[in-house]
Amino acid sequence: MNWNEKTVLVTGGTGSFGKKFVEIMLAEFSPKKLIVFSRDELKQHEMRQRFPDTSESPVRYFIGDVRDRERLERAFHGVDIVVHAAALKQVPACEYNPIEAVKTNVVGGTNVIDAAIDQQVKKVLALSTDKAVNPVNLYGATKLCAEKLFVQGNAYSGIGGTVFSCVRYGNVVGSRGSVIPLFKKQRTAGRITITDRRMTRFWITLDQGVRFVIHCIERMHGGEVFVPKIPSMNIMDLAKAVAPGCEVEDIGIRPGEKLHEVLLSEDEARDAVELDDMFVIRPAHPWWNSNAWSSGRQPADGYRYASDSNVQWLGVEELKMFADVNG
């Protein structure tokens, strides 16, 4: 793909993912234009200090909300590729404000799909989460719904129209709301809080997440859900890495929280293929090109890709490097 010929827009562009996406795109891919779409003028102002929108720069800033379809229509005009990263993602906030989560994550996703089709965007890749698999909280449920919308969006765009796919991965190191900043704050008092000592999570860095998204945009046919192969970590190992020697207080699992996460369920594995670096979940719909990804391997019957049964694990020393424990 010739990125220097493409106009790229990222929704939620002032978030953790968006800032890293802009950084990497500018440094390594040189798109013709790179549009940051978000609703917070202060965050855009702060981001503009690092990535100015001068006449020599391809970066442009567009204030808007994914809940506003008309604004999306205007923003998507002339855009080739959309990365949809805007979301309400804090589990407690979504539990307490369920309608707001639905408006942004579900209705907002629908607006992105409609605007992309109407403005003839070529590719849309939406970000999802491991919490969308067998969801137990509203955030996960809204992201599962969004996945279904984006996959089936291909049926609305038709042959030669906009193609839609999703990327699904686990906890992001350094993102807003990560447990690491909490541990760093608590360790000054010599005690940290943990919901359950058995808890495991998939772990990915912002850099890895952005590069995986770019890789999937280049390879997507439309309709896939891409799942990277990433390591797991145990919450107690993370505690030892970030706050060694601190007392650990057990506070119990919060509402909507899982003990372990799943990135690929047993039922999804039947439609998935395994590659060296990822799983690709293929849609079971008549419009799907059944020859796509034919080189992949079929997972074993009953296979599930879960954080507690993963073959890749991060130890304490590796977590220290990932978590930047001195920060």
Contacts in CASP RR format, 6 or more apart in sequence:
PFRMAT RR
TARGET T0000
AUTHOR 0000-0000-0000
METHOD contacts of the structure
MODEL  1
MNWNEKTVLVTGGTGSFGKKFVEIMLAEFSPKKLIVFSRDELKQHEMRQR
FPDTSESPVRYFIGDVRDRERLERAFHGVDIVVHAAALKQVPACEYNPIE
AVKTNVVGGTNVIDAAIDQQVKKVLALSTDKAVNPVNLYGATKLCAEKLF
VQGNAYSGIGGTVFSCVRYGNVVGSRGSVIPLFKKQRTAGRITITDRRMT
RFWITLDQGVRFVIHCIERMHGGEVFVPKIPSMNIMDLAKAVAPGCEVED
IGIRPGEKLHEVLLSEDEARDAVELDDMFVIRPAHPWWNSNAWSSGRQPA
DGYRYASDSNVQWLGVEELKMFADVNG
1 217 0 8 1.000
1 218 0 8 1.000
3 25 0 8 1.000
3 29 0 8 1.000
3 30 0 8 1.000
3 31 0 8 1.000
4 29 0 8 1.000
4 30 0 8 1.000
4 31 0 8 1.000
4 32 0 8 1.000
5 32 0 8 1.000
6 31 0 8 1.000
6 32 0 8 1.000
6 80 0 8 1.000
6 81 0 8 1.000
7 31 0 8 1.000
7 32 0 8 1.000
7 33 0 8 1.000
7 34 0 8 1.000
7 35 0 8 1.000
7 78 0 8 1.000
7 79 0 8 1.000
7 80 0 8 1.000
7 81 0 8 1.000
8 25 0 8 1.000
8 31 0 8 1.000
8 33 0 8 1.000
8 34 0 8 1.000
8 35 0 8 1.000
8 79 0 8 1.000
8 80 0 8 1.000
8 81 0 8 1.000
8 82 0 8 1.000
8 83 0 8 1.000
9 34 0 8 1.000
9 35 0 8 1.000
9 37 0 8 1.000
9 62 0 8 1.000
9 75 0 8 1.000
9 76 0 8 1.000
9 79 0 8 1.000
9 81 0 8 1.000
9 82 0 8 1.000
9 83 0 8 1.000
10 17 0 8 1.000
10 18 0 8 1.000
10 21 0 8 1.000
10 22 0 8 1.000
10 34 0 8 1.000
10 35 0 8 1.000
10 36 0 8 1.000
10 37 0 8 1.000
10 82 0 8 1.000
10 83 0 8 1.000
10 85 0 8 1.000
11 37 0 8 1.000
11 38 0 8 1.000
11 66 0 8 1.000
11 82 0 8 1.000
11 83 0 8 1.000
11 84 0 8 1.000
11 85 0 8 1.000
11 86 0 8 1.000
11 112 0 8 1.000
12 18 0 8 1.000
12 36 0 8 1.000
12 37 0 8 1.000
12 38 0 8 1.000
12 66 0 8 1.000
12 85 0 8 1.000
12 86 0 8 1.000
12 87 0 8 1.000
13 19 0 8 1.000
13 21 0 8 1.000
13 22 0 8 1.000
13 36 0 8 1.000
13 37 0 8 1.000
13 38 0 8 1.000
13 47 0 8 1.000
13 85 0 8 1.000
13 86 0 8 1.000
14 36 0 8 1.000
14 38 0 8 1.000
14 40 0 8 1.000
14 43 0 8 1.000
14 44 0 8 1.000
14 46 0 8 1.000
14 47 0 8 1.000
15 38 0 8 1.000
15 43 0 8 1.000
15 85 0 8 1.000
15 176 0 8 1.000
16 172 0 8 1.000
16 174 0 8 1.000
16 175 0 8 1.000
16 176 0 8 1.000
16 206 0 8 1.000
17 85 0 8 1.000
17 127 0 8 1.000
17 172 0 8 1.000
17 175 0 8 1.000
17 206 0 8 1.000
17 209 0 8 1.000
17 210 0 8 1.000
18 36 0 8 1.000
18 83 0 8 1.000
18 85 0 8 1.000
18 210 0 8 1.000
19 47 0 8 1.000
19 50 0 8 1.000
20 206 0 8 1.000
20 207 0 8 1.000
20 210 0 8 1.000
21 83 0 8 1.000
21 85 0 8 1.000
21 210 0 8 1.000
21 213 0 8 1.000
22 34 0 8 1.000
22 36 0 8 1.000
22 47 0 8 1.000
22 51 0 8 1.000
22 59 0 8 1.000
23 51 0 8 1.000
24 207 0 8 1.000
24 210 0 8 1.000
24 211 0 8 1.000
24 214 0 8 1.000
25 31 0 8 1.000
25 34 0 8 1.000
25 214 0 8 1.000
26 34 0 8 1.000
26 51 0 8 1.000
26 58 0 8 1.000
26 59 0 8 1.000
29 214 0 8 1.000
30 58 0 8 1.000
31 58 0 8 1.000
32 58 0 8 1.000
33 58 0 8 1.000
33 60 0 8 1.000
34 58 0 8 1.000
34 59 0 8 1.000
34 60 0 8 1.000
35 59 0 8 1.000
35 60 0 8 1.000
35 61 0 8 1.000
35 62 0 8 1.000
35 75 0 8 1.000
35 79 0 8 1.000
36 44 0 8 1.000
36 47 0 8 1.000
36 51 0 8 1.000
36 59 0 8 1.000
36 60 0 8 1.000
36 61 0 8 1.000
36 62 0 8 1.000
37 62 0 8 1.000
37 64 0 8 1.000
37 72 0 8 1.000
37 75 0 8 1.000
37 86 0 8 1.000
38 44 0 8 1.000
38 62 0 8 1.000
38 63 0 8 1.000
38 64 0 8 1.000
38 86 0 8 1.000
39 63 0 8 1.000
39 64 0 8 1.000
39 65 0 8 1.000
41 63 0 8 1.000
44 61 0 8 1.000
44 63 0 8 1.000
47 61 0 8 1.000
48 61 0 8 1.000
51 57 0 8 1.000
51 59 0 8 1.000
52 59 0 8 1.000
53 59 0 8 1.000
53 60 0 8 1.000
53 61 0 8 1.000
62 75 0 8 1.000
64 71 0 8 1.000
64 72 0 8 1.000
64 75 0 8 1.000
65 71 0 8 1.000
66 72 0 8 1.000
66 84 0 8 1.000
66 86 0 8 1.000
66 104 0 8 1.000
66 108 0 8 1.000
66 109 0 8 1.000
66 111 0 8 1.000
66 112 0 8 1.000
67 103 0 8 1.000
67 104 0 8 1.000
67 107 0 8 1.000
67 108 0 8 1.000
67 111 0 8 1.000
68 111 0 8 1.000
69 111 0 8 1.000
69 114 0 8 1.000
69 115 0 8 1.000
72 111 0 8 1.000
72 112 0 8 1.000
72 115 0 8 1.000
73 115 0 8 1.000
73 118 0 8 1.000
73 119 0 8 1.000
75 115 0 8 1.000
76 82 0 8 1.000
76 115 0 8 1.000
76 116 0 8 1.000
76 118 0 8 1.000
76 119 0 8 1.000
76 121 0 8 1.000
77 119 0 8 1.000
78 119 0 8 1.000
78 120 0 8 1.000
78 121 0 8 1.000
79 119 0 8 1.000
79 121 0 8 1.000
80 121 0 8 1.000
80 122 0 8 1.000
80 123 0 8 1.000
81 121 0 8 1.000
81 122 0 8 1.000
81 123 0 8 1.000
81 124 0 8 1.000
81 125 0 8 1.000
81 217 0 8 1.000
82 112 0 8 1.000
82 116 0 8 1.000
82 121 0 8 1.000
82 123 0 8 1.000
82 124 0 8 1.000
82 125 0 8 1.000
83 124 0 8 1.000
83 125 0 8 1.000
83 127 0 8 1.000
83 213 0 8 1.000
83 217 0 8 1.000
84 109 0 8 1.000
84 112 0 8 1.000
84 124 0 8 1.000
84 125 0 8 1.000
84 126 0 8 1.000
84 127 0 8 1.000
84 150 0 8 1.000
85 127 0 8 1.000
86 104 0 8 1.000
86 108 0 8 1.000
87 104 0 8 1.000
87 105 0 8 1.000
87 127 0 8 1.000
87 143 0 8 1.000
88 94 0 8 1.000
88 97 0 8 1.000
88 100 0 8 1.000
88 101 0 8 1.000
88 104 0 8 1.000
88 105 0 8 1.000
88 139 0 8 1.000
88 142 0 8 1.000
89 129 0 8 1.000
89 139 0 8 1.000
90 139 0 8 1.000
90 177 0 8 1.000
91 131 0 8 1.000
91 137 0 8 1.000
91 139 0 8 1.000
91 254 0 8 1.000
91 256 0 8 1.000
91 257 0 8 1.000
92 254 0 8 1.000
92 255 0 8 1.000
93 101 0 8 1.000
94 100 0 8 1.000
94 101 0 8 1.000
94 137 0 8 1.000
94 138 0 8 1.000
94 139 0 8 1.000
94 142 0 8 1.000
95 137 0 8 1.000
95 138 0 8 1.000
95 139 0 8 1.000
95 255 0 8 1.000
95 256 0 8 1.000
98 138 0 8 1.000
101 138 0 8 1.000
101 139 0 8 1.000
101 142 0 8 1.000
102 138 0 8 1.000
102 142 0 8 1.000
105 139 0 8 1.000
105 142 0 8 1.000
105 143 0 8 1.000
105 145 0 8 1.000
105 146 0 8 1.000
106 142 0 8 1.000
106 145 0 8 1.000
106 146 0 8 1.000
106 149 0 8 1.000
109 126 0 8 1.000
109 146 0 8 1.000
109 149 0 8 1.000
109 150 0 8 1.000
110 149 0 8 1.000
112 124 0 8 1.000
112 126 0 8 1.000
113 124 0 8 1.000
113 149 0 8 1.000
113 150 0 8 1.000
113 153 0 8 1.000
113 156 0 8 1.000
113 164 0 8 1.000
115 121 0 8 1.000
116 124 0 8 1.000
116 157 0 8 1.000
116 162 0 8 1.000
116 164 0 8 1.000
117 153 0 8 1.000
117 156 0 8 1.000
117 157 0 8 1.000
117 161 0 8 1.000
117 162 0 8 1.000
120 161 0 8 1.000
120 162 0 8 1.000
121 162 0 8 1.000
122 161 0 8 1.000
122 162 0 8 1.000
122 163 0 8 1.000
123 162 0 8 1.000
123 163 0 8 1.000
123 164 0 8 1.000
123 165 0 8 1.000
123 217 0 8 1.000
123 220 0 8 1.000
124 150 0 8 1.000
124 162 0 8 1.000
124 163 0 8 1.000
124 164 0 8 1.000
124 165 0 8 1.000
125 164 0 8 1.000
125 165 0 8 1.000
125 166 0 8 1.000
125 167 0 8 1.000
125 213 0 8 1.000
125 216 0 8 1.000
125 217 0 8 1.000
125 220 0 8 1.000
126 146 0 8 1.000
126 147 0 8 1.000
126 150 0 8 1.000
126 164 0 8 1.000
126 165 0 8 1.000
126 166 0 8 1.000
126 167 0 8 1.000
127 166 0 8 1.000
127 167 0 8 1.000
127 213 0 8 1.000
128 143 0 8 1.000
128 146 0 8 1.000
128 147 0 8 1.000
128 166 0 8 1.000
128 167 0 8 1.000
128 168 0 8 1.000
128 225 0 8 1.000
129 139 0 8 1.000
129 140 0 8 1.000
129 143 0 8 1.000
129 168 0 8 1.000
129 169 0 8 1.000
129 170 0 8 1.000
130 168 0 8 1.000
130 169 0 8 1.000
130 170 0 8 1.000
130 171 0 8 1.000
130 202 0 8 1.000
130 261 0 8 1.000
130 262 0 8 1.000
130 263 0 8 1.000
130 307 0 8 1.000
131 137 0 8 1.000
131 139 0 8 1.000
131 140 0 8 1.000
131 143 0 8 1.000
131 258 0 8 1.000
131 261 0 8 1.000
132 140 0 8 1.000
132 141 0 8 1.000
132 143 0 8 1.000
132 144 0 8 1.000
132 146 0 8 1.000
132 147 0 8 1.000
132 168 0 8 1.000
133 144 0 8 1.000
133 168 0 8 1.000
133 261 0 8 1.000
133 262 0 8 1.000
133 263 0 8 1.000
133 264 0 8 1.000
133 265 0 8 1.000
133 268 0 8 1.000
134 262 0 8 1.000
134 265 0 8 1.000
135 141 0 8 1.000
135 143 0 8 1.000
135 144 0 8 1.000
136 256 0 8 1.000
136 257 0 8 1.000
136 258 0 8 1.000
137 255 0 8 1.000
137 256 0 8 1.000
137 257 0 8 1.000
146 166 0 8 1.000
147 166 0 8 1.000
147 168 0 8 1.000
147 225 0 8 1.000
150 164 0 8 1.000
150 165 0 8 1.000
150 166 0 8 1.000
150 223 0 8 1.000
151 164 0 8 1.000
151 165 0 8 1.000
151 166 0 8 1.000
151 223 0 8 1.000
151 225 0 8 1.000
151 283 0 8 1.000
151 285 0 8 1.000
152 283 0 8 1.000
152 285 0 8 1.000
153 162 0 8 1.000
153 164 0 8 1.000
154 163 0 8 1.000
154 164 0 8 1.000
154 222 0 8 1.000
154 223 0 8 1.000
154 283 0 8 1.000
154 285 0 8 1.000
154 287 0 8 1.000
155 285 0 8 1.000
155 287 0 8 1.000
157 163 0 8 1.000
157 164 0 8 1.000
158 287 0 8 1.000
163 220 0 8 1.000
163 221 0 8 1.000
163 222 0 8 1.000
163 223 0 8 1.000
164 222 0 8 1.000
164 223 0 8 1.000
165 216 0 8 1.000
165 220 0 8 1.000
165 221 0 8 1.000
165 222 0 8 1.000
165 223 0 8 1.000
165 224 0 8 1.000
165 225 0 8 1.000
165 226 0 8 1.000
166 223 0 8 1.000
166 224 0 8 1.000
166 225 0 8 1.000
166 226 0 8 1.000
167 209 0 8 1.000
167 212 0 8 1.000
167 213 0 8 1.000
167 216 0 8 1.000
167 225 0 8 1.000
167 226 0 8 1.000
167 227 0 8 1.000
167 228 0 8 1.000
168 225 0 8 1.000
168 226 0 8 1.000
168 227 0 8 1.000
168 263 0 8 1.000
169 202 0 8 1.000
169 204 0 8 1.000
169 209 0 8 1.000
169 212 0 8 1.000
169 227 0 8 1.000
169 228 0 8 1.000
169 230 0 8 1.000
169 263 0 8 1.000
170 201 0 8 1.000
170 202 0 8 1.000
170 203 0 8 1.000
170 204 0 8 1.000
170 230 0 8 1.000
170 261 0 8 1.000
170 263 0 8 1.000
171 178 0 8 1.000
171 201 0 8 1.000
171 202 0 8 1.000
171 203 0 8 1.000
171 204 0 8 1.000
171 261 0 8 1.000
172 178 0 8 1.000
172 204 0 8 1.000
172 205 0 8 1.000
172 206 0 8 1.000
172 209 0 8 1.000
173 180 0 8 1.000
173 203 0 8 1.000
173 204 0 8 1.000
173 205 0 8 1.000
173 206 0 8 1.000
173 322 0 8 1.000
173 323 0 8 1.000
174 180 0 8 1.000
174 181 0 8 1.000
174 205 0 8 1.000
174 206 0 8 1.000
175 206 0 8 1.000
179 235 0 8 1.000
179 238 0 8 1.000
180 238 0 8 1.000
180 242 0 8 1.000
180 323 0 8 1.000
182 192 0 8 1.000
182 193 0 8 1.000
183 192 0 8 1.000
183 238 0 8 1.000
183 239 0 8 1.000
183 242 0 8 1.000
183 243 0 8 1.000
184 242 0 8 1.000
184 243 0 8 1.000
184 325 0 8 1.000
184 327 0 8 1.000
186 192 0 8 1.000
186 193 0 8 1.000
186 243 0 8 1.000
186 246 0 8 1.000
187 242 0 8 1.000
187 243 0 8 1.000
187 246 0 8 1.000
190 243 0 8 1.000
190 245 0 8 1.000
190 246 0 8 1.000
190 247 0 8 1.000
191 246 0 8 1.000
191 247 0 8 1.000
191 248 0 8 1.000
191 249 0 8 1.000
192 239 0 8 1.000
192 243 0 8 1.000
192 246 0 8 1.000
192 247 0 8 1.000
192 248 0 8 1.000
192 249 0 8 1.000
193 248 0 8 1.000
193 249 0 8 1.000
193 250 0 8 1.000
193 251 0 8 1.000
194 235 0 8 1.000
194 236 0 8 1.000
194 239 0 8 1.000
194 248 0 8 1.000
194 249 0 8 1.000
194 250 0 8 1.000
194 251 0 8 1.000
195 235 0 8 1.000
195 250 0 8 1.000
195 251 0 8 1.000
195 252 0 8 1.000
195 253 0 8 1.000
195 254 0 8 1.000
195 257 0 8 1.000
196 235 0 8 1.000
196 250 0 8 1.000
196 252 0 8 1.000
196 253 0 8 1.000
196 259 0 8 1.000
197 235 0 8 1.000
197 236 0 8 1.000
197 248 0 8 1.000
197 250 0 8 1.000
198 234 0 8 1.000
198 235 0 8 1.000
198 259 0 8 1.000
199 234 0 8 1.000
199 235 0 8 1.000
199 253 0 8 1.000
199 259 0 8 1.000
199 260 0 8 1.000
200 232 0 8 1.000
200 233 0 8 1.000
200 234 0 8 1.000
200 235 0 8 1.000
200 259 0 8 1.000
200 260 0 8 1.000
200 261 0 8 1.000
200 307 0 8 1.000
200 308 0 8 1.000
200 310 0 8 1.000
201 232 0 8 1.000
201 233 0 8 1.000
201 235 0 8 1.000
201 260 0 8 1.000
201 261 0 8 1.000
201 307 0 8 1.000
202 230 0 8 1.000
202 231 0 8 1.000
202 232 0 8 1.000
202 261 0 8 1.000
202 263 0 8 1.000
202 307 0 8 1.000
202 310 0 8 1.000
203 230 0 8 1.000
203 231 0 8 1.000
203 232 0 8 1.000
203 233 0 8 1.000
203 314 0 8 1.000
203 322 0 8 1.000
204 212 0 8 1.000
204 228 0 8 1.000
204 230 0 8 1.000
205 322 0 8 1.000
208 228 0 8 1.000
208 230 0 8 1.000
209 228 0 8 1.000
212 226 0 8 1.000
212 228 0 8 1.000
212 278 0 8 1.000
216 224 0 8 1.000
216 226 0 8 1.000
220 226 0 8 1.000
221 289 0 8 1.000
221 292 0 8 1.000
221 293 0 8 1.000
223 282 0 8 1.000
223 283 0 8 1.000
223 288 0 8 1.000
224 280 0 8 1.000
224 281 0 8 1.000
224 282 0 8 1.000
224 283 0 8 1.000
224 292 0 8 1.000
224 293 0 8 1.000
225 268 0 8 1.000
225 280 0 8 1.000
225 281 0 8 1.000
226 278 0 8 1.000
226 279 0 8 1.000
226 280 0 8 1.000
226 281 0 8 1.000
227 263 0 8 1.000
227 264 0 8 1.000
227 272 0 8 1.000
227 278 0 8 1.000
227 279 0 8 1.000
227 280 0 8 1.000
227 281 0 8 1.000
227 305 0 8 1.000
228 277 0 8 1.000
228 278 0 8 1.000
229 277 0 8 1.000
229 278 0 8 1.000
229 279 0 8 1.000
229 312 0 8 1.000
230 312 0 8 1.000
231 310 0 8 1.000
231 312 0 8 1.000
231 313 0 8 1.000
231 314 0 8 1.000
231 318 0 8 1.000
232 307 0 8 1.000
232 308 0 8 1.000
232 310 0 8 1.000
232 312 0 8 1.000
232 313 0 8 1.000
232 314 0 8 1.000
233 313 0 8 1.000
233 314 0 8 1.000
233 315 0 8 1.000
233 319 0 8 1.000
234 313 0 8 1.000
236 248 0 8 1.000
237 314 0 8 1.000
237 315 0 8 1.000
237 316 0 8 1.000
237 319 0 8 1.000
238 319 0 8 1.000
238 323 0 8 1.000
239 246 0 8 1.000
239 248 0 8 1.000
240 316 0 8 1.000
240 319 0 8 1.000
241 315 0 8 1.000
241 316 0 8 1.000
241 317 0 8 1.000
241 319 0 8 1.000
241 320 0 8 1.000
241 323 0 8 1.000
241 325 0 8 1.000
242 319 0 8 1.000
242 320 0 8 1.000
242 323 0 8 1.000
242 325 0 8 1.000
253 259 0 8 1.000
259 308 0 8 1.000
260 306 0 8 1.000
260 307 0 8 1.000
260 308 0 8 1.000
261 306 0 8 1.000
261 307 0 8 1.000
262 304 0 8 1.000
262 305 0 8 1.000
262 306 0 8 1.000
262 307 0 8 1.000
263 279 0 8 1.000
263 305 0 8 1.000
263 306 0 8 1.000
263 307 0 8 1.000
264 272 0 8 1.000
264 279 0 8 1.000
264 281 0 8 1.000
264 299 0 8 1.000
264 303 0 8 1.000
264 304 0 8 1.000
264 305 0 8 1.000
265 304 0 8 1.000
266 302 0 8 1.000
266 303 0 8 1.000
266 304 0 8 1.000
268 281 0 8 1.000
269 279 0 8 1.000
269 299 0 8 1.000
269 302 0 8 1.000
269 303 0 8 1.000
269 304 0 8 1.000
269 305 0 8 1.000
271 281 0 8 1.000
271 282 0 8 1.000
271 283 0 8 1.000
271 284 0 8 1.000
272 279 0 8 1.000
272 280 0 8 1.000
272 281 0 8 1.000
272 282 0 8 1.000
272 298 0 8 1.000
272 299 0 8 1.000
273 279 0 8 1.000
273 280 0 8 1.000
273 282 0 8 1.000
273 293 0 8 1.000
273 295 0 8 1.000
273 296 0 8 1.000
273 297 0 8 1.000
273 298 0 8 1.000
273 299 0 8 1.000
274 296 0 8 1.000
274 297 0 8 1.000
274 298 0 8 1.000
274 299 0 8 1.000
275 293 0 8 1.000
275 295 0 8 1.000
275 296 0 8 1.000
275 297 0 8 1.000
279 299 0 8 1.000
279 305 0 8 1.000
280 293 0 8 1.000
280 296 0 8 1.000
282 288 0 8 1.000
282 292 0 8 1.000
282 293 0 8 1.000
314 322 0 8 1.000
END
